């Protein structure tokens, strides 16, 4: 069985961006998804994540739209699933081909993550969840929150 489908994730009106998942299931019923943002004005598509599990998250923009964060789950053959929060810097739409650039990522080992909520321009909360099933429907229950503070650009290692 190799099924493929597309899921609409949401719309960000201030950025004129749609979030879309391109999903597939392999023969062993393991789900994967590629996460994209599509510009409603230009039609340009921005690939965000896709080398992990189906459970990549919904993008969340900082209040000033200078950063975007989302949950991405990578698979490591030794560690298993490794959820990460990836942060991208958002640039001017005057140069749409360079709208996003990678900024930072944080790993959350041995945790299931639910969502991201920005609390100001440089800090956000990440919800850890417990997963329960009711009538074959997955229910994510947030149990704790972790605060993430973005490092200042000058604190990051600069690679030439």
N, CA, C and O atoms as a GROMACS GRO file, in nm:
protein
  640
    1UNK      N    1   0.084  -0.117   0.000
    1UNK     CA    2   0.000   0.000   0.000
    1UNK      C    3   0.089   0.125   0.000
    1UNK      O    4   0.169   0.144   0.092
    2UNK      N    5   0.077   0.207  -0.100
    2UNK     CA    6   0.149   0.334  -0.109
    2UNK      C    7   0.050   0.443  -0.144
    2UNK      O    8   0.027   0.472  -0.261
    3UNK      N    9  -0.008   0.503  -0.042
    3UNK     CA   10  -0.107   0.609  -0.062
    3UNK      C   11  -0.041   0.745  -0.050
    3UNK      O   12   0.053   0.764   0.027
    4UNK      N   13  -0.094   0.841  -0.127
    4UNK     CA   14  -0.046   0.980  -0.121
    4UNK      C   15  -0.166   1.073  -0.119
    4UNK      O   16  -0.267   1.047  -0.184
    5UNK      N   17  -0.155   1.182  -0.042
    5UNK     CA   18  -0.260   1.282  -0.037
    5UNK      C   19  -0.200   1.414   0.013
    5UNK      O   20  -0.085   1.419   0.056
    6UNK      N   21  -0.279   1.519   0.006
    6UNK     CA   22  -0.238   1.652   0.050
    6UNK      C   23  -0.333   1.700   0.158
    6UNK      O   24  -0.454   1.680   0.148
    7UNK      N   25  -0.278   1.762   0.262
    7UNK     CA   26  -0.358   1.819   0.369
    7UNK      C   27  -0.336   1.970   0.375
    7UNK      O   28  -0.223   2.018   0.368
    8UNK      N   29  -0.444   2.042   0.389
    8UNK     CA   30  -0.436   2.187   0.408
    8UNK      C   31  -0.417   2.212   0.557
    8UNK      O   32  -0.497   2.165   0.638
    9UNK      N   33  -0.313   2.284   0.595
    9UNK     CA   34  -0.280   2.306   0.736
    9UNK      C   35  -0.335   2.439   0.786
    9UNK      O   36  -0.386   2.446   0.898
   10UNK      N   37  -0.325   2.544   0.704
   10UNK     CA   38  -0.376   2.673   0.749
   10UNK      C   39  -0.331   2.788   0.661
   10UNK      O   40  -0.256   2.769   0.565
   11UNK      N   41  -0.378   2.907   0.694
   11UNK     CA   42  -0.347   3.027   0.618
   11UNK      C   43  -0.297   3.135   0.713
   11UNK      O   44  -0.351   3.152   0.822
   12UNK      N   45  -0.194   3.209   0.670
   12UNK     CA   46  -0.136   3.319   0.746
   12UNK      C   47  -0.162   3.448   0.668
   12UNK      O   48  -0.082   3.485   0.582
   13UNK      N   49  -0.275   3.516   0.696
   13UNK     CA   50  -0.317   3.628   0.613
   13UNK      C   51  -0.216   3.744   0.607
   13UNK      O   52  -0.200   3.806   0.502
   14UNK      N   53  -0.147   3.772   0.718
   14UNK     CA   54  -0.050   3.882   0.716
   14UNK      C   55   0.069   3.853   0.624
   14UNK      O   56   0.133   3.945   0.574
   15UNK      N   57   0.098   3.726   0.604
   15UNK     CA   58   0.210   3.686   0.517
   15UNK      C   59   0.162   3.638   0.380
   15UNK      O   60   0.243   3.616   0.290
   16UNK      N   61   0.030   3.622   0.363
   16UNK     CA   62  -0.029   3.568   0.239
   16UNK      C   63   0.028   3.430   0.207
   16UNK      O   64   0.061   3.400   0.092
   17UNK      N   65   0.040   3.346   0.311
   17UNK     CA   66   0.098   3.213   0.294
   17UNK      C   67   0.000   3.105   0.338
   17UNK      O   68  -0.066   3.117   0.441
   18UNK      N   69  -0.009   3.000   0.258
   18UNK     CA   70  -0.084   2.879   0.292
   18UNK      C   71   0.016   2.773   0.338
   18UNK      O   72   0.123   2.761   0.280
   19UNK      N   73  -0.018   2.696   0.441
   19UNK     CA   74   0.063   2.583   0.485
   19UNK      C   75  -0.004   2.456   0.436
   19UNK      O   76  -0.125   2.438   0.454
   20UNK      N   77   0.076   2.366   0.374
   20UNK     CA   78   0.024   2.244   0.313
   20UNK      C   79   0.119   2.129   0.346
   20UNK      O   80   0.241   2.147   0.347
   21UNK      N   81   0.061   2.011   0.373
   21UNK     CA   82   0.140   1.889   0.389
   21UNK      C   83   0.115   1.798   0.270
   21UNK      O   84   0.001   1.776   0.230
   22UNK      N   85   0.222   1.746   0.213
   22UNK     CA   86   0.214   1.642   0.111
   22UNK      C   87   0.245   1.511   0.182
   22UNK      O   88   0.359   1.488   0.222
   23UNK      N   89   0.145   1.425   0.198
   23UNK     CA   90   0.156   1.306   0.283
   23UNK      C   91   0.167   1.178   0.200
   23UNK      O   92   0.120   1.171   0.087
   24UNK      N   93   0.231   1.079   0.260
   24UNK     CA   94   0.238   0.947   0.196
   24UNK      C   95   0.252   0.841   0.304
   24UNK      O   96   0.299   0.867   0.415
   25UNK      N   97   0.211   0.721   0.269
   25UNK     CA   98   0.224   0.606   0.358
   25UNK      C   99   0.300   0.500   0.280
   25UNK      O  100   0.265   0.467   0.167
   26UNK      N  101   0.406   0.447   0.343
   26UNK     CA  102   0.485   0.343   0.277
   26UNK      C  103   0.417   0.208   0.293
   26UNK      O  104   0.314   0.196   0.359
   27UNK      N  105   0.475   0.108   0.232
   27UNK     CA  106   0.418  -0.027   0.236
   27UNK      C  107   0.401  -0.081   0.375
   27UNK      O  108   0.314  -0.166   0.398
   28UNK      N  109   0.482  -0.034   0.471
   28UNK     CA  110   0.469  -0.083   0.609
   28UNK      C  111   0.377   0.005   0.694
   28UNK      O  112   0.376  -0.004   0.816
   29UNK      N  113   0.299   0.090   0.626
   29UNK     CA  114   0.202   0.179   0.690
   29UNK      C  115   0.267   0.286   0.777
   29UNK      O  116   0.203   0.338   0.869
   30UNK      N  117   0.391   0.321   0.748
   30UNK     CA  118   0.458   0.429   0.819
   30UNK      C  119   0.432   0.558   0.743
   30UNK      O  120   0.456   0.566   0.623
   31UNK      N  121   0.382   0.660   0.814
   31UNK     CA  122   0.346   0.786   0.749
   31UNK      C  123   0.458   0.887   0.744
   31UNK      O  124   0.534   0.902   0.840
   32UNK      N  125   0.469   0.956   0.632
   32UNK     CA  126   0.566   1.063   0.612
   32UNK      C  127   0.492   1.184   0.558
   32UNK      O  128   0.384   1.172   0.500
   33UNK      N  129   0.550   1.302   0.578
   33UNK     CA  130   0.487   1.422   0.523
   33UNK      C  131   0.593   1.528   0.495
   33UNK      O  132   0.687   1.546   0.573
   34UNK      N  133   0.578   1.597   0.383
   34UNK     CA  134   0.659   1.713   0.351
   34UNK      C  135   0.575   1.836   0.384
   34UNK      O  136   0.456   1.841   0.351
   35UNK      N  137   0.635   1.933   0.449
   35UNK     CA  138   0.564   2.054   0.489
   35UNK      C  139   0.609   2.169   0.400
   35UNK      O  140   0.729   2.193   0.385
   36UNK      N  141   0.513   2.240   0.342
   36UNK     CA  142   0.540   2.351   0.252
   36UNK      C  143   0.460   2.473   0.294
   36UNK      O  144   0.354   2.462   0.354
   37UNK      N  145   0.513   2.590   0.261
   37UNK     CA  146   0.437   2.714   0.263
   37UNK      C  147   0.425   2.759   0.119
   37UNK      O  148   0.522   2.755   0.044
   38UNK      N  149   0.305   2.802   0.079
   38UNK     CA  150   0.280   2.846  -0.058
   38UNK      C  151   0.233   2.990  -0.054
   38UNK      O  152   0.136   3.024   0.015
   39UNK      N  153   0.302   3.076  -0.128
   39UNK     CA  154   0.269   3.218  -0.133
   39UNK      C  155   0.144   3.237  -0.219
   39UNK      O  156   0.143   3.202  -0.337
   40UNK      N  157   0.037   3.293  -0.160
   40UNK     CA  158  -0.090   3.311  -0.231
   40UNK      C  159  -0.079   3.416  -0.340
   40UNK      O  160  -0.160   3.415  -0.433
   41UNK      N  161   0.019   3.506  -0.333
   41UNK     CA  162   0.033   3.611  -0.433
   41UNK      C  163   0.122   3.570  -0.550
   41UNK      O  164   0.094   3.604  -0.665
   42UNK      N  165   0.230   3.497  -0.521
   42UNK     CA  166   0.326   3.463  -0.627
   42UNK      C  167   0.318   3.318  -0.671
   42UNK      O  168   0.365   3.284  -0.780
   43UNK      N  169   0.259   3.232  -0.587
   43UNK     CA  170   0.256   3.089  -0.618
   43UNK      C  171   0.384   3.017  -0.581
   43UNK      O  172   0.392   2.895  -0.599
   44UNK      N  173   0.484   3.089  -0.530
   44UNK     CA  174   0.609   3.024  -0.490
   44UNK      C  175   0.585   2.931  -0.373
   44UNK      O  176   0.503   2.958  -0.285
   45UNK      N  177   0.657   2.819  -0.374
   45UNK     CA  178   0.644   2.718  -0.269
   45UNK      C  179   0.775   2.712  -0.191
   45UNK      O  180   0.884   2.711  -0.249
   46UNK      N  181   0.764   2.706  -0.059
   46UNK     CA  182   0.881   2.700   0.030
   46UNK      C  183   0.878   2.569   0.106
   46UNK      O  184   0.789   2.546   0.188
   47UNK      N  185   0.974   2.482   0.081
   47UNK     CA  186   0.986   2.354   0.149
   47UNK      C  187   1.044   2.377   0.288
   47UNK      O  188   1.149   2.440   0.301
   48UNK      N  189   0.977   2.326   0.392
   48UNK     CA  190   1.025   2.344   0.528
   48UNK      C  191   1.083   2.217   0.588
   48UNK      O  192   1.189   2.221   0.650
   49UNK      N  193   1.014   2.105   0.571
   49UNK     CA  194   1.058   1.982   0.636
   49UNK      C  195   1.001   1.862   0.562
   49UNK      O  196   0.897   1.870   0.498
   50UNK      N  197   1.072   1.749   0.573
   50UNK     CA  198   1.019   1.631   0.512
   50UNK      C  199   1.099   1.505   0.532
   50UNK      O  200   1.062   1.400   0.480
   51UNK      N  201   1.208   1.512   0.607
   51UNK     CA  202   1.291   1.393   0.620
   51UNK      C  203   1.260   1.313   0.746
   51UNK      O  204   1.344   1.237   0.793
   52UNK      N  205   1.141   1.329   0.798
   52UNK     CA  206   1.108   1.259   0.921
   52UNK      C  207   0.970   1.199   0.918
   52UNK      O  208   0.922   1.155   0.813
   53UNK      N  209   0.908   1.198   1.030
   53UNK     CA  210   0.778   1.138   1.053
   53UNK      C  211   0.667   1.228   1.002
   53UNK      O  212   0.689   1.345   0.968
   54UNK      N  213   0.547   1.173   0.996
   54UNK     CA  214   0.429   1.249   0.956
   54UNK      C  215   0.402   1.366   1.050
   54UNK      O  216   0.339   1.464   1.010
   55UNK      N  217   0.449   1.358   1.172
   55UNK     CA  218   0.412   1.454   1.276
   55UNK      C  219   0.489   1.585   1.272
   55UNK      O  220   0.521   1.640   1.377
   56UNK      N  221   0.521   1.637   1.152
   56UNK     CA  222   0.581   1.770   1.155
   56UNK      C  223   0.470   1.870   1.187
   56UNK      O  224   0.354   1.848   1.153
   57UNK      N  225   0.507   1.977   1.253
   57UNK     CA  226   0.406   2.065   1.310
   57UNK      C  227   0.357   2.175   1.220
   57UNK      O  228   0.395   2.186   1.103
   58UNK      N  229   0.272   2.256   1.278
   58UNK     CA  230   0.213   2.370   1.210
   58UNK      C  231   0.306   2.489   1.232
   58UNK      O  232   0.342   2.518   1.346
   59UNK      N  233   0.346   2.560   1.126
   59UNK     CA  234   0.434   2.675   1.144
   59UNK      C  235   0.367   2.782   1.231
   59UNK      O  236   0.246   2.805   1.223
   60UNK      N  237   0.449   2.846   1.315
   60UNK     CA  238   0.401   2.956   1.401
   60UNK      C  239   0.496   3.074   1.383
   60UNK      O  240   0.617   3.061   1.401
   61UNK      N  241   0.439   3.189   1.347
   61UNK     CA  242   0.519   3.309   1.325
   61UNK      C  243   0.528   3.391   1.454
   61UNK      O  244   0.432   3.397   1.530
   62UNK      N  245   0.644   3.454   1.476
   62UNK     CA  246   0.659   3.544   1.590
   62UNK      C  247   0.566   3.664   1.570
   62UNK      O  248   0.527   3.692   1.456
   63UNK      N  249   0.531   3.735   1.677
   63UNK     CA  250   0.438   3.848   1.664
   63UNK      C  251   0.485   3.955   1.565
   63UNK      O  252   0.402   4.022   1.503
   64UNK      N  253   0.617   3.973   1.550
   64UNK     CA  254   0.668   4.073   1.457
   64UNK      C  255   0.701   4.014   1.319
   64UNK      O  256   0.753   4.084   1.232
   65UNK      N  257   0.670   3.886   1.298
   65UNK     CA  258   0.692   3.814   1.171
   65UNK      C  259   0.838   3.811   1.128
   65UNK      O  260   0.867   3.801   1.009
   66UNK      N  261   0.930   3.820   1.223
   66UNK     CA  262   1.072   3.810   1.190
   66UNK      C  263   1.122   3.666   1.200
   66UNK      O  264   1.227   3.633   1.145
   67UNK      N  265   1.045   3.580   1.269
   67UNK     CA  266   1.084   3.440   1.285
   67UNK      C  267   0.963   3.350   1.264
   67UNK      O  268   0.848   3.391   1.283
   68UNK      N  269   0.991   3.227   1.225
   68UNK     CA  270   0.889   3.125   1.212
   68UNK      C  271   0.945   2.998   1.273
   68UNK      O  272   1.058   2.959   1.245
   69UNK      N  273   0.866   2.932   1.357
   69UNK     CA  274   0.910   2.809   1.422
   69UNK      C  275   0.809   2.698   1.392
   69UNK      O  276   0.690   2.725   1.374
   70UNK      N  277   0.857   2.574   1.388
   70UNK     CA  278   0.768   2.459   1.372
   70UNK      C  279   0.836   2.336   1.429
   70UNK      O  280   0.958   2.331   1.444
   71UNK      N  281   0.756   2.236   1.459
   71UNK     CA  282   0.805   2.109   1.513
   71UNK      C  283   0.832   2.015   1.396
   71UNK      O  284   0.749   2.000   1.306
   72UNK      N  285   0.948   1.953   1.398
   72UNK     CA  286   0.986   1.856   1.295
   72UNK      C  287   1.040   1.733   1.366
   72UNK      O  288   1.121   1.745   1.458
   73UNK      N  289   0.996   1.617   1.326
   73UNK     CA  290   1.040   1.493   1.389
   73UNK      C  291   1.131   1.417   1.293
   73UNK      O  292   1.086   1.368   1.189
   74UNK      N  293   1.258   1.408   1.329
   74UNK     CA  294   1.354   1.332   1.250
   74UNK      C  295   1.364   1.191   1.307
   74UNK      O  296   1.334   1.167   1.424
   75UNK      N  297   1.408   1.099   1.222
   75UNK     CA  298   1.429   0.962   1.270
   75UNK      C  299   1.577   0.932   1.270
   75UNK      O  300   1.646   0.953   1.170
   76UNK      N  301   1.626   0.883   1.383
   76UNK     CA  302   1.765   0.841   1.398
   76UNK      C  303   1.763   0.692   1.428
   76UNK      O  304   1.690   0.648   1.517
   77UNK      N  305   1.841   0.612   1.355
   77UNK     CA  306   1.836   0.467   1.372
   77UNK      C  307   1.877   0.421   1.512
   77UNK      O  308   1.836   0.314   1.555
   78UNK      N  309   1.957   0.500   1.582
   78UNK     CA  310   1.995   0.462   1.718
   78UNK      C  311   1.903   0.523   1.823
   78UNK      O  312   1.864   0.456   1.918
   79UNK      N  313   1.867   0.649   1.805
   79UNK     CA  314   1.787   0.719   1.906
   79UNK      C  315   1.637   0.707   1.884
   79UNK      O  316   1.559   0.735   1.975
   80UNK      N  317   1.596   0.666   1.764
   80UNK     CA  318   1.453   0.661   1.732
   80UNK      C  319   1.405   0.798   1.685
   80UNK      O  320   1.480   0.871   1.620
   81UNK      N  321   1.282   0.833   1.718
   81UNK     CA  322   1.227   0.962   1.677
   81UNK      C  323   1.282   1.073   1.766
   81UNK      O  324   1.283   1.063   1.888
   82UNK      N  325   1.328   1.178   1.702
   82UNK     CA  326   1.388   1.292   1.773
   82UNK      C  327   1.312   1.418   1.733
   82UNK      O  328   1.335   1.473   1.625
   83UNK      N  329   1.220   1.464   1.818
   83UNK     CA  330   1.149   1.588   1.786
   83UNK      C  331   1.240   1.710   1.803
   83UNK      O  332   1.317   1.719   1.899
   84UNK      N  333   1.229   1.802   1.708
   84UNK     CA  334   1.307   1.925   1.711
   84UNK      C  335   1.214   2.042   1.684
   84UNK      O  336   1.113   2.028   1.615
   85UNK      N  337   1.249   2.155   1.739
   85UNK     CA  338   1.184   2.278   1.700
   85UNK      C  339   1.283   2.354   1.614
   85UNK      O  340   1.391   2.391   1.659
   86UNK      N  341   1.244   2.377   1.489
   86UNK     CA  342   1.330   2.449   1.395
   86UNK      C  343   1.279   2.591   1.382
   86UNK      O  344   1.158   2.615   1.374
   87UNK      N  345   1.373   2.685   1.379
   87UNK     CA  346   1.338   2.827   1.367
   87UNK      C  347   1.404   2.882   1.241
   87UNK      O  348   1.523   2.860   1.216
   88UNK      N  349   1.325   2.954   1.163
   88UNK     CA  350   1.374   3.020   1.043
   88UNK      C  351   1.358   3.170   1.060
   88UNK      O  352   1.261   3.217   1.118
   89UNK      N  353   1.454   3.244   1.008
   89UNK     CA  354   1.443   3.389   1.002
   89UNK      C  355   1.358   3.423   0.880
   89UNK      O  356   1.374   3.362   0.774
   90UNK      N  357   1.268   3.519   0.894
   90UNK     CA  358   1.182   3.562   0.784
   90UNK      C  359   1.238   3.693   0.730
   90UNK      O  360   1.260   3.788   0.804
   91UNK      N  361   1.261   3.697   0.598
   91UNK     CA  362   1.318   3.815   0.533
   91UNK      C  363   1.209   3.888   0.455
   91UNK      O  364   1.094   3.846   0.455
   92UNK      N  365   1.244   3.995   0.392
   92UNK     CA  366   1.150   4.077   0.317
   92UNK      C  367   1.092   4.000   0.198
   92UNK      O  368   1.162   3.923   0.132
   93UNK      N  369   0.964   4.022   0.172
   93UNK     CA  370   0.901   3.960   0.055
   93UNK      C  371   0.944   4.028  -0.074
   93UNK      O  372   0.904   3.986  -0.183
   94UNK      N  373   1.027   4.133  -0.063
   94UNK     CA  374   1.083   4.196  -0.183
   94UNK      C  375   1.177   4.101  -0.257
   94UNK      O  376   1.201   4.117  -0.376
   95UNK      N  377   1.229   4.003  -0.185
   95UNK     CA  378   1.316   3.901  -0.244
   95UNK      C  379   1.255   3.765  -0.211
   95UNK      O  380   1.307   3.693  -0.126
   96UNK      N  381   1.145   3.727  -0.279
   96UNK     CA  382   1.068   3.609  -0.240
   96UNK      C  383   1.146   3.477  -0.245
   96UNK      O  384   1.115   3.384  -0.170
   97UNK      N  385   1.246   3.468  -0.332
   97UNK     CA  386   1.322   3.342  -0.339
   97UNK      C  387   1.409   3.322  -0.215
   97UNK      O  388   1.457   3.212  -0.190
   98UNK      N  389   1.430   3.428  -0.137
   98UNK     CA  390   1.509   3.420  -0.014
   98UNK      C  391   1.427   3.459   0.108
   98UNK      O  392   1.478   3.520   0.202
   99UNK      N  393   1.300   3.424   0.108
   99UNK     CA  394   1.210   3.466   0.215
   99UNK      C  395   1.249   3.406   0.350
   99UNK      O  396   1.236   3.473   0.453
  100UNK      N  397   1.297   3.281   0.351
  100UNK     CA  398   1.331   3.213   0.477
  100UNK      C  399   1.477   3.169   0.476
  100UNK      O  400   1.530   3.127   0.373
  101UNK      N  401   1.540   3.178   0.593
  101UNK     CA  402   1.673   3.120   0.610
  101UNK      C  403   1.676   3.053   0.747
  101UNK      O  404   1.619   3.102   0.844
  102UNK      N  405   1.746   2.939   0.754
  102UNK     CA  406   1.756   2.865   0.879
  102UNK      C  407   1.824   2.952   0.985
  102UNK      O  408   1.922   3.020   0.957
  103UNK      N  409   1.769   2.948   1.108
  103UNK     CA  410   1.824   3.028   1.217
  103UNK      C  411   1.878   2.940   1.330
  103UNK      O  412   1.991   2.958   1.374
  104UNK      N  413   1.795   2.845   1.378
  104UNK     CA  414   1.834   2.768   1.495
  104UNK      C  415   1.742   2.646   1.508
  104UNK      O  416   1.634   2.643   1.449
  105UNK      N  417   1.787   2.547   1.585
  105UNK     CA  418   1.698   2.435   1.619
  105UNK      C  419   1.731   2.385   1.759
  105UNK      O  420   1.844   2.397   1.806
  106UNK      N  421   1.630   2.329   1.824
  106UNK     CA  422   1.643   2.275   1.958
  106UNK      C  423   1.583   2.136   1.959
  106UNK      O  424   1.470   2.116   1.914
  107UNK      N  425   1.659   2.037   2.009
  107UNK     CA  426   1.610   1.899   2.019
  107UNK      C  427   1.540   1.879   2.153
  107UNK      O  428   1.582   1.935   2.255
  108UNK      N  429   1.435   1.798   2.152
  108UNK     CA  430   1.363   1.760   2.273
  108UNK      C  431   1.362   1.608   2.279
  108UNK      O  432   1.269   1.544   2.230
  109UNK      N  433   1.466   1.551   2.338
  109UNK     CA  434   1.484   1.406   2.341
  109UNK      C  435   1.379   1.342   2.431
  109UNK      O  436   1.348   1.392   2.539
  110UNK      N  437   1.324   1.229   2.386
  110UNK     CA  438   1.227   1.150   2.461
  110UNK      C  439   1.100   1.227   2.496
  110UNK      O  440   1.042   1.208   2.603
  111UNK      N  441   1.056   1.314   2.408
  111UNK     CA  442   0.933   1.389   2.431
  111UNK      C  443   0.847   1.387   2.305
  111UNK      O  444   0.900   1.382   2.194
  112UNK      N  445   0.717   1.391   2.324
  112UNK     CA  446   0.624   1.416   2.214
  112UNK      C  447   0.582   1.562   2.227
  112UNK      O  448   0.542   1.607   2.334
  113UNK      N  449   0.591   1.636   2.117
  113UNK     CA  450   0.560   1.778   2.120
  113UNK      C  451   0.427   1.805   2.051
  113UNK      O  452   0.393   1.740   1.952
  114UNK      N  453   0.353   1.902   2.103
  114UNK     CA  454   0.219   1.930   2.050
  114UNK      C  455   0.215   2.056   1.965
  114UNK      O  456   0.173   2.050   1.849
  115UNK      N  457   0.256   2.169   2.019
  115UNK     CA  458   0.244   2.294   1.943
  115UNK      C  459   0.336   2.400   2.000
  115UNK      O  460   0.400   2.382   2.104
  116UNK      N  461   0.342   2.512   1.927
  116UNK     CA  462   0.426   2.625   1.964
  116UNK      C  463   0.337   2.749   1.978
  116UNK      O  464   0.250   2.774   1.894
  117UNK      N  465   0.361   2.826   2.084
  117UNK     CA  466   0.290   2.952   2.104
  117UNK      C  467   0.394   3.058   2.137
  117UNK      O  468   0.467   3.046   2.236
  118UNK      N  469   0.401   3.162   2.054
  118UNK     CA  470   0.495   3.271   2.079
  118UNK      C  471   0.443   3.357   2.194
  118UNK      O  472   0.324   3.387   2.200
  119UNK      N  473   0.533   3.397   2.286
  119UNK     CA  474   0.493   3.484   2.396
  119UNK      C  475   0.548   3.626   2.377
  119UNK      O  476   0.499   3.720   2.440
  120UNK      N  477   0.648   3.642   2.293
  120UNK     CA  478   0.697   3.774   2.252
  120UNK      C  479   0.781   3.754   2.124
  120UNK      O  480   0.776   3.647   2.064
  121UNK      N  481   0.857   3.854   2.083
  121UNK     CA  482   0.929   3.848   1.956
  121UNK      C  483   1.044   3.749   1.954
  121UNK      O  484   1.087   3.708   1.846
  122UNK      N  485   1.096   3.708   2.070
  122UNK     CA  486   1.212   3.619   2.073
  122UNK      C  487   1.195   3.497   2.164
  122UNK      O  488   1.290   3.422   2.185
  123UNK      N  489   1.075   3.476   2.217
  123UNK     CA  490   1.052   3.362   2.305
  123UNK      C  491   0.919   3.295   2.272
  123UNK      O  492   0.821   3.361   2.238
  124UNK      N  493   0.919   3.162   2.285
  124UNK     CA  494   0.794   3.088   2.263
  124UNK      C  495   0.787   2.970   2.358
  124UNK      O  496   0.888   2.928   2.416
  125UNK      N  497   0.667   2.917   2.373
  125UNK     CA  498   0.644   2.798   2.453
  125UNK      C  499   0.622   2.679   2.362
  125UNK      O  500   0.558   2.690   2.257
  126UNK      N  501   0.677   2.564   2.402
  126UNK     CA  502   0.657   2.439   2.330
  126UNK      C  503   0.582   2.347   2.425
  126UNK      O  504   0.624   2.325   2.538
  127UNK      N  505   0.470   2.292   2.379
  127UNK     CA  506   0.390   2.204   2.464
  127UNK      C  507   0.434   2.059   2.446
  127UNK      O  508   0.440   2.008   2.334
  128UNK      N  509   0.466   1.995   2.559
  128UNK     CA  510   0.489   1.851   2.558
  128UNK      C  511   0.353   1.785   2.574
  128UNK      O  512   0.267   1.838   2.645
  129UNK      N  513   0.332   1.671   2.510
  129UNK     CA  514   0.200   1.610   2.514
  129UNK      C  515   0.205   1.463   2.551
  129UNK      O  516   0.308   1.396   2.540
  130UNK      N  517   0.091   1.416   2.596
  130UNK     CA  518   0.064   1.273   2.607
  130UNK      C  519  -0.035   1.241   2.498
  130UNK      O  520  -0.123   1.321   2.467
  131UNK      N  521  -0.022   1.124   2.441
  131UNK     CA  522  -0.111   1.083   2.333
  131UNK      C  523  -0.208   0.978   2.387
  131UNK      O  524  -0.167   0.878   2.446
  132UNK      N  525  -0.336   1.002   2.365
  132UNK     CA  526  -0.439   0.905   2.400
  132UNK      C  527  -0.522   0.878   2.277
  132UNK      O  528  -0.528   0.958   2.184
  133UNK      N  529  -0.587   0.762   2.276
  133UNK     CA  530  -0.672   0.723   2.162
  133UNK      C  531  -0.814   0.699   2.211
  133UNK      O  532  -0.836   0.629   2.310
  134UNK      N  533  -0.909   0.758   2.140
  134UNK     CA  534  -1.049   0.740   2.173
  134UNK      C  535  -1.126   0.715   2.044
  134UNK      O  536  -1.126   0.800   1.955
  135UNK      N  537  -1.191   0.601   2.032
  135UNK     CA  538  -1.264   0.564   1.910
  135UNK      C  539  -1.175   0.578   1.786
  135UNK      O  540  -1.217   0.632   1.684
  136UNK      N  541  -1.051   0.527   1.798
  136UNK     CA  542  -0.953   0.529   1.689
  136UNK      C  543  -0.912   0.669   1.645
  136UNK      O  544  -0.858   0.687   1.536
  137UNK      N  545  -0.938   0.770   1.730
  137UNK     CA  546  -0.898   0.907   1.702
  137UNK      C  547  -0.788   0.947   1.801
  137UNK      O  548  -0.801   0.927   1.922
  138UNK      N  549  -0.681   1.004   1.746
  138UNK     CA  550  -0.569   1.048   1.829
  138UNK      C  551  -0.604   1.179   1.900
  138UNK      O  552  -0.656   1.272   1.838
  139UNK      N  553  -0.576   1.184   2.031
  139UNK     CA  554  -0.600   1.304   2.110
  139UNK      C  555  -0.467   1.342   2.176
  139UNK      O  556  -0.411   1.263   2.253
  140UNK      N  557  -0.417   1.462   2.146
  140UNK     CA  558  -0.294   1.513   2.206
  140UNK      C  559  -0.331   1.598   2.327
  140UNK      O  560  -0.405   1.695   2.315
  141UNK      N  561  -0.279   1.559   2.444
  141UNK     CA  562  -0.309   1.630   2.568
  141UNK      C  563  -0.181   1.697   2.618
  141UNK      O  564  -0.089   1.628   2.661
  142UNK      N  565  -0.176   1.832   2.614
  142UNK     CA  566  -0.057   1.900   2.665
  142UNK      C  567  -0.042   1.877   2.816
  142UNK      O  568  -0.138   1.890   2.892
  143UNK      N  569   0.079   1.842   2.859
  143UNK     CA  570   0.103   1.815   3.000
  143UNK      C  571   0.205   1.910   3.061
  143UNK      O  572   0.201   1.934   3.182
  144UNK      N  573   0.295   1.966   2.983
  144UNK     CA  574   0.390   2.065   3.032
  144UNK      C  575   0.435   2.154   2.918
  144UNK      O  576   0.421   2.120   2.801
  145UNK      N  577   0.489   2.268   2.956
  145UNK     CA  578   0.534   2.366   2.857
  145UNK      C  579   0.679   2.402   2.885
  145UNK      O  580   0.721   2.413   3.000
  146UNK      N  581   0.754   2.419   2.777
  146UNK     CA  582   0.895   2.456   2.786
  146UNK      C  583   0.915   2.590   2.716
  146UNK      O  584   0.868   2.611   2.604
  147UNK      N  585   0.985   2.678   2.782
  147UNK     CA  586   1.013   2.809   2.724
  147UNK      C  587   1.144   2.803   2.645
  147UNK      O  588   1.245   2.753   2.695
  148UNK      N  589   1.140   2.854   2.522
  148UNK     CA  590   1.258   2.861   2.438
  148UNK      C  591   1.285   3.008   2.408
  148UNK      O  592   1.196   3.081   2.364
  149UNK      N  593   1.408   3.051   2.433
  149UNK     CA  594   1.452   3.187   2.402
  149UNK      C  595   1.549   3.179   2.286
  149UNK      O  596   1.645   3.102   2.289
  150UNK      N  597   1.525   3.260   2.185
  150UNK     CA  598   1.615   3.260   2.070
  150UNK      C  599   1.746   3.328   2.109
  150UNK      O  600   1.746   3.430   2.179
  151UNK      N  601   1.857   3.271   2.063
  151UNK     CA  602   1.985   3.338   2.087
  151UNK      C  603   1.995   3.462   1.999
  151UNK      O  604   1.937   3.468   1.890
  152UNK      N  605   2.069   3.560   2.046
  152UNK     CA  606   2.095   3.677   1.962
  152UNK      C  607   2.181   3.632   1.844
  152UNK      O  608   2.263   3.542   1.858
  153UNK      N  609   2.162   3.694   1.730
  153UNK     CA  610   2.235   3.654   1.609
  153UNK      C  611   2.385   3.654   1.633
  153UNK      O  612   2.456   3.569   1.579
  154UNK      N  613   2.435   3.748   1.712
  154UNK     CA  614   2.580   3.753   1.734
  154UNK      C  615   2.629   3.640   1.823
  154UNK      O  616   2.749   3.615   1.829
  155UNK      N  617   2.536   3.570   1.894
  155UNK     CA  618   2.575   3.457   1.978
  155UNK      C  619   2.584   3.326   1.900
  155UNK      O  620   2.636   3.227   1.952
  156UNK      N  621   2.533   3.325   1.777
  156UNK     CA  622   2.536   3.204   1.697
  156UNK      C  623   2.671   3.191   1.627
  156UNK      O  624   2.735   3.291   1.593
  157UNK      N  625   2.713   3.069   1.607
  157UNK     CA  626   2.837   3.043   1.534
  157UNK      C  627   2.816   3.086   1.389
  157UNK      O  628   2.723   3.039   1.323
  158UNK      N  629   2.901   3.171   1.341
  158UNK     CA  630   2.891   3.219   1.203
  158UNK      C  631   2.978   3.132   1.114
  158UNK      O  632   3.099   3.122   1.136
  159UNK      N  633   2.919   3.071   1.016
  159UNK     CA  634   2.993   2.987   0.921
  159UNK      C  635   3.013   3.066   0.794
  159UNK      O  636   2.916   3.112   0.734
  160UNK      N  637   3.139   3.082   0.750
  160UNK     CA  638   3.164   3.161   0.629
  160UNK      C  639   3.108   3.097   0.505
  160UNK      O  640   3.121   3.151   0.395
   0.00000   0.00000   0.00000
